[in-house]
């Protein structure tokens, strides 16, 4: 490949995807970015890479900002610019999306659905080129027990989740394109955390907000049997690039999940080590406390998600389903690559929490840190 187009490079996963593509290929890197002009776009890309500790001076010669917008026809480009880009690039990596979990479908459709449609048009323009689409495992119905890469998606059952619905529809577009002969891959990661060895992670997601809220109120909801499937961003970016560079990957779906789930009880263990006191409450009692506290605590982590939480029927909760995520395609595609998803356990959570405390994203602990014995 001589040239690649990347969307979402000014975001979280996109920064690591850009870095990995720069390391694993010699291609020129064209990055769709919202900006006033090319200079401003280049500055945004560089600042984002610096924020994640990924900037290298040699990237300056390979980075080419494409000033545009996923929400606009032709990505905000003129017909001549759109055709010129289609002529230059050899592949598209689409990780960009508007991922606000509170917005309804109508507010996210332009970026997440229409933007994907425009990228498929670009992939077919002038000459056919592969499109590698970053989706999410949330598009699979929560009622599906066996989550397989080879099974078609059922209609989404995520009432009120406009983001999930838009990603589901975008996947349908990509799948239809594949059926017509377009070379595509679809990558569905689970919840993405930051760099596990140094603790850096982002703070604009529900995982962080839930933990912040637990610390602020000193209470959490759940039980010792609950767990999360968490994947470090480095694993996701390396896996996507490695898989995408294999001819055999075209036409396949890949689940980027962690074979080892993280019990939520470990969160409480590590928080207690750090000096926080967290009491577990039944969901209904916890939610009532949160609603009451929200009247005087606009700083609470879960305030933005309160409308979603209060819409939950505590009297008639949905039945719980034990899910098994299959990743046969991913295992085969990563064989002999050395790319393995690490477990997220006490040591990794200690690193994440230390970073969040040191940077002031978590309030200071109420008491001294307890020395770990494991």
C-alpha positions in Angstrom: 0.0 0.0 0.0 1.2 3.4 -0.9 -1.5 5.5 0.8 -4.1 5.0 3.5 -7.1 7.0 4.6 -7.9 6.9 8.3 -11.0 8.3 10.0 -11.0 9.1 13.8 -7.3 9.7 14.0 -8.0 12.8 16.2 -9.7 10.5 18.7 -8.7 7.8 21.2 -8.5 4.5 19.3 -7.7 6.4 16.1 -4.5 7.7 17.5 -3.2 4.2 18.3 -4.5 2.9 14.9 -2.6 5.6 13.2 0.6 4.9 15.1 0.4 1.2 14.4 -0.2 1.8 10.6 2.8 4.1 10.6 4.9 1.3 12.2 3.6 -1.6 10.2 3.4 0.0 6.7 5.4 2.5 4.7 2.2 4.2 3.4 1.4 7.8 3.3 -1.2 8.5 6.0 -4.2 10.6 5.0 -6.3 11.5 8.0 -9.9 12.9 7.7 -10.1 15.6 10.4 -12.4 18.5 11.1 -10.4 21.7 11.0 -10.3 25.2 9.7 -7.6 24.4 7.2 -4.8 21.8 6.6 -2.4 23.5 9.0 -5.0 23.4 11.8 -5.7 19.8 10.9 -2.0 18.8 11.1 -1.8 20.6 14.5 -4.9 18.6 15.8 -3.4 15.3 14.7 0.0 16.1 16.3 -1.5 17.3 19.6 -3.6 14.1 19.8 -0.6 11.9 19.2 1.4 13.8 21.8 -1.4 13.5 24.3 -1.0 9.7 24.0 2.8 9.7 23.9 2.8 8.5 20.3 4.3 11.5 18.4 7.5 10.9 16.5 9.1 13.7 14.4 9.4 11.4 11.4 5.6 11.2 11.2 5.4 14.8 10.1 6.5 13.8 6.5 3.9 11.1 6.2 0.9 12.7 7.8 -1.5 14.4 5.4 -4.6 16.0 7.0 -7.8 15.8 4.8 -10.0 18.6 6.1 -13.5 17.2 6.0 -16.4 15.9 8.0 -18.1 12.5 8.2 -21.5 14.2 8.6 -21.3 15.9 5.2 -21.9 14.6 1.6 -18.6 13.4 0.0 -17.1 13.8 3.5 -17.3 17.6 3.1 -15.0 17.5 0.1 -15.7 18.9 -3.4 -16.3 16.5 -6.2 -12.7 17.1 -7.5 -11.2 16.6 -4.0 -13.3 13.4 -3.5 -12.1 11.9 -6.8 -8.5 12.9 -6.2 -8.6 11.2 -2.8 -10.2 8.1 -4.3 -7.4 8.0 -6.9 -4.6 8.4 -4.3 -5.5 5.9 -1.5 -5.2 2.2 -1.5 -7.2 1.3 1.7 -9.6 2.9 4.2 -9.5 2.4 8.0 -12.8 3.7 9.4 -12.7 4.2 13.2 -14.3 7.6 13.3 -17.8 7.9 14.9 -19.9 10.2 17.0 -20.2 8.0 20.2 -22.5 10.0 22.5 -24.6 7.4 24.3 -27.3 9.9 25.2 -28.1 11.2 21.7 -30.9 9.6 19.8 -30.4 7.8 16.4 -31.4 10.9 14.4 -28.7 13.0 16.0 -26.0 10.4 15.2 -27.1 9.1 11.9 -25.2 11.7 9.8 -21.8 10.9 11.2 -22.2 7.2 11.9 -24.5 5.9 9.1 -24.2 8.5 6.3 -20.5 8.9 6.9 -20.0 5.1 6.5 -22.0 5.3 3.3 -19.8 8.0 1.9 -16.7 6.0 2.7 -18.1 3.0 0.9 -18.7 5.3 -2.1 -15.1 6.4 -1.8 -13.9 2.8 -1.6 -15.7 2.0 -4.9 -14.7 5.2 -6.6 -12.1 5.2 -9.4 -10.9 1.7 -8.4 -12.1 -0.7 -5.7 -10.1 -0.6 -2.4 -10.6 -2.4 0.9 -12.5 -0.8 3.8 -11.7 -1.8 7.3 -14.6 -0.9 9.6 -14.4 -0.5 13.4 -17.8 -1.5 14.9 -18.6 -2.6 18.4 -19.7 -5.8 20.1 -22.7 -3.8 21.4 -24.4 -4.3 18.0 -25.0 -7.9 19.0 -28.3 -8.2 21.0 -27.7 -8.6 24.7 -30.1 -11.5 24.6 -27.8 -13.6 22.4 -26.0 -16.2 24.5 -23.5 -17.4 21.9 -21.9 -14.4 20.1 -20.3 -15.7 17.0 -18.4 -13.9 14.3 -20.1 -15.8 11.5 -23.7 -15.3 12.4 -25.7 -12.4 10.8 -26.8 -9.6 13.2 -30.4 -9.8 14.5 -32.3 -6.5 14.9 -30.9 -4.5 17.7 -32.7 -4.6 21.1 -31.0 -1.6 22.7 -34.0 0.7 23.4 -32.9 4.3 23.5 -29.3 3.5 22.5 -29.0 5.7 19.4 -25.2 5.1 19.1 -25.6 1.3 19.1 -28.4 1.5 16.5 -26.4 3.7 14.2 -23.4 1.3 14.4 -25.8 -1.6 13.7 -27.1 0.1 10.6 -23.6 1.1 9.5 -22.6 -2.6 9.8 -25.5 -3.5 7.6 -24.2 -1.2 4.9 -20.8 -2.7 5.1 -22.1 -6.2 5.0 -24.3 -5.4 1.9 -21.2 -4.0 0.2 -19.3 -7.2 1.0 -22.1 -9.3 -0.5 -21.7 -7.2 -3.7 -17.9 -8.0 -3.8 -16.5 -5.1 -1.9 -13.3 -6.1 0.0 -14.1 -5.3 3.7 -13.3 -6.4 7.2 -15.4 -5.6 10.3 -13.8 -5.4 13.7 -16.0 -5.5 16.8 -14.1 -4.6 20.0 -15.5 -4.8 23.5 -14.8 -2.0 26.0 -11.5 -0.4 25.2 -9.2 0.8 28.0 -5.9 2.6 27.7 -2.3 1.4 27.9 -2.2 -1.3 30.5 1.5 -1.2 31.4 1.6 2.5 32.2 -2.0 3.1 33.3 -2.9 5.8 30.8 -6.6 5.6 29.9 -9.2 8.0 28.6 -11.9 9.6 30.8 -14.8 10.0 28.4 -16.6 6.7 28.8 -19.1 4.9 31.0 -16.5 2.7 32.6 -14.6 5.7 34.0 -17.8 7.6 35.0 -19.2 4.6 36.8 -16.0 4.2 38.9 -15.8 7.9 39.6 -19.4 7.9 40.8 -18.7 4.9 43.0 -15.9 6.8 44.7 -17.9 10.0 45.0 -20.9 8.4 46.7 -19.0 5.5 48.4 -21.5 3.1 47.0 -21.7 0.8 44.0 -24.3 -1.6 42.6 -23.7 -5.2 41.5 -22.5 -8.4 43.0 -19.4 -10.4 43.1 -20.4 -12.5 40.1 -20.6 -9.5 37.7 -17.7 -9.0 35.3 -16.6 -6.9 32.4 -14.8 -7.7 29.1 -12.0 -5.2 28.8 -9.3 -4.8 26.1 -6.3 -2.5 26.1 -6.2 -0.1 23.2 -2.7 -1.4 22.1 -4.1 -4.9 21.6 -7.0 -3.6 19.6 -4.9 -1.4 17.3 -2.2 -4.0 16.7 -4.9 -6.7 16.0 -6.8 -4.5 13.5 -3.7 -3.6 11.5 -2.3 -7.2 11.5 -5.7 -8.7 10.5 -6.3 -6.0 7.8 -3.0 -6.7 6.1 -3.9 -10.3 5.4 -5.7 -11.1 2.2 -7.5 -14.0 3.9 -9.2 -11.5 6.3 -11.3 -9.8 3.6 -15.0 -10.5 4.0 -14.7 -11.5 7.7 -15.9 -10.2 11.0 -13.4 -10.2 13.9 -14.3 -10.0 17.6 -11.7 -8.2 19.6 -12.5 -9.4 23.1 -10.6 -10.6 26.1 -10.6 -14.3 26.7 -10.3 -13.5 30.4 -13.2 -11.4 31.9 -12.5 -9.0 34.7 -14.6 -9.6 37.8 -16.0 -6.3 39.2 -15.1 -7.5 42.6 -11.5 -6.7 41.7 -12.5 -3.0 41.3 -13.5 -3.0 44.9 -10.3 -4.8 46.0 -8.1 -2.2 44.3 -10.2 0.8 45.4 -10.0 -0.4 49.0 -6.2 -0.8 48.6 -6.0 2.8 47.4 -7.9 4.0 50.4 -11.5 4.3 49.1 -14.5 2.8 51.0 -17.2 1.4 48.7 -20.4 -0.3 49.8 -22.3 -2.6 47.5 -26.1 -1.9 47.2 -29.0 -3.5 45.3 -29.6 -1.6 42.1 -32.9 -0.1 43.1 -31.5 1.2 46.4 -28.3 2.5 44.7 -30.3 4.3 42.0 -32.6 6.0 44.5 -29.5 7.2 46.4 -28.0 8.5 43.1 -31.2 10.3 42.1 -31.4 12.0 45.5 -27.7 12.9 45.5 -27.9 14.3 42.0 -30.2 17.1 43.3 -27.2 18.7 45.0 -24.2 17.1 43.3 -23.9 18.1 39.7 -20.3 16.8 39.7 -21.3 13.2 40.0 -19.8 11.0 37.3 -23.0 9.4 36.2 -25.1 12.6 36.0 -24.9 12.6 32.1 -26.2 9.0 32.1 -28.9 9.5 34.6 -31.8 9.5 32.0 -30.7 6.1 30.8 -30.4 4.7 34.3 -33.8 6.0 35.5 -35.5 4.5 32.4 -34.5 1.1 33.7 -37.4 -0.9 35.1 -36.3 -1.9 38.6 -39.6 -3.7 39.3 -39.4 -5.8 36.1 -35.7 -6.1 35.1 -34.8 -7.8 31.9 -33.6 -11.4 32.3 -29.9 -11.8 32.7 -28.1 -13.7 30.0 -24.7 -15.3 30.4 -22.9 -14.5 27.1 -20.0 -16.3 25.5 -18.1 -14.3 22.9 -16.6 -16.4 20.2 -13.4 -15.2 18.4 -12.5 -18.0 16.1 -11.7 -15.7 13.1 -9.5 -13.5 15.4 -7.6 -16.4 16.9 -6.9 -17.8 13.4 -5.9 -14.4 12.0 -3.5 -13.6 14.9 -1.9 -17.1 15.1 1.9 -16.8 15.3 1.7 -13.0 15.4 2.6 -12.6 19.0 -0.4 -10.4 19.5 -2.2 -11.5 22.6 -4.8 -9.7 24.7 -3.5 -9.4 28.3 -5.7 -10.1 31.3 -7.0 -7.1 33.2 -6.5 -8.0 36.8 -5.3 -6.4 40.0 -1.9 -5.2 38.6 -3.4 -3.6 35.6 -6.2 -1.9 37.5 -3.7 -0.6 40.0 -1.9 1.1 37.1 -5.1 2.6 35.7 -6.3 3.8 39.1 -2.9 5.2 40.0 -3.0 7.2 36.8 -6.5 8.5 37.4 -5.6 9.5 41.0 -2.3 11.1 40.1 -3.9 13.2 37.2 -6.7 14.3 39.5 -9.5 12.5 37.6 -10.4 10.6 40.8 -10.7 12.5 44.1 -8.0 11.8 46.6 -8.4 8.7 48.8 -10.0 9.1 52.2 -7.3 7.1 53.9 -3.8 5.8 53.2 -3.1 3.2 50.6 -3.2 -0.4 51.9 -0.2 -2.4 51.0 -1.1 -5.2 48.5 -0.5 -8.8 49.5 -1.1 -10.5 46.2 
